[in-house]
Amino acid sequence: MAKKKVKDYPDLVKDTATQTIINTNSRAFEARREQILVSKERENEIQNIKADIAEIKKLLKGLSKK
């Protein structure tokens, strides 16, 4: 597999056989994966809060009917 550096992008190389661009900066890759994980965790937390609020509303409506 022959690789060629991408002009003006020191962290990128191009595989000349498949024409794919490969990021060789492993720190940036790991940082992005961490960012995605944090984002998913935050979204899960938001969904849990929404479910809790919906349950509280249901309970309050039940109390107001009595």
C-alpha positions, -999 to +999 in steps of 0.1 A: +000+000+000+016+032-012+008+064+007+012+100-004+010+130+019-019+154+013-008+189+005-014+215+033-026+187+057+002+172+077-020+147+095-035+132+063-022+107+039-037+093+007-037+056-001-028+056-038-044+022-045-078+029-031-077+067-032-089+069+005-077+097+028-064+085+062-060+106+093-027+097+110-033+119+140-043+093+166-048+120+193-074+138+172-091+105+165-093+096+202-105+131+211-133+128+186-143+093+200-144+108+235-165+137+223-190+113+207-192+093+239-198+124+260-224+135+236-242+102+238-241+102+276-255+137+277-283+127+253-292+097+274-293+119+305-316+143+288-339+115+278-340+102+313-349+137+326-377+140+301-390+106+312-388+116+348-407+149+341-434+130+322-438+106+351-440+136+376-467+152+354-487+120+353-485+117+391-495+154+396-525+150+373-535+119+393-533+138+425-553+168+412-582+144+402-587+133+438 
